Amino acid sequence: MVSHALFSHPNFRLDTQVDVIDVLLSIAVDTVQWPDSFGWLPIHYACASGSHSEVIKALAEAYPESK
């Protein structure tokens, strides 16, 4: 199973393409709902790290309550 830590790993966030996010979401979509120890969701890390807008949109669509 895909770990929430993968979505928040520093090397993963910076230039991740939306097709990579789509694959990860197809494997474990529920991980977008898991907050880390700071209460952050993967969408928070995507926004904070300046991820592509398509990545942020994919995460928001996977978990609309995170908007």
N, C-alpha and C positions, 0 to 999 in steps of 0.2 A: 504494500500500500504506500502511496505517496505521502510523505510527511509534510506537515504544515511548515516545518523548518525549511523545506526546499523553496517554498514561495518567498520566504524572507531572507534567504541566504544572500549576503552582499554581492557575490559574483553573479548571482542569478538575476538580480533586479535591474541592473543598469541598462543593458541593451537587449533584453529578452523580446523576441518577436511574438506576435500574436498567435502564430501557428504552433509555437511551443506551448503557450498557455492553453490553447485549445486542446492539445493532446493531453496535457496534465489534467485539465478539467474533465475530459472524457474518461480518464482513469479514476479520478477521485474528486468529483465535484463538491462533495461535502466539506472538503478541507478549506474552502473559502469562507466557511462559517465558523471556523475555529480561531478564537482569539489566542494570542500568545500571552506571556506572563505580564505584558504591559497593557493588555486589552486591545492590541492592534490586530486587525484582520489583514489578509494579503493585499486588499485594495488600499489600505493605509500606507503600506510599504511601497506599493506601486506609485501612489501619488507623491509621497515624500521623496522618492528617489528620481522623480522625473521620467517615469516610464512613458512609453508611447501611448497616445490617447486610445489606440485600438486595444492595448493591453488592459487599460483601466476600464474601458467599455465592456470587454469580455468578462472581467471580474464582476462588474456591476450587474451585468445580465445574468451571471451565474448565481448571484446572491443580491437581489434587488433591495433587500432590507439594509444593505450596507451603505446605501447612498445617503 
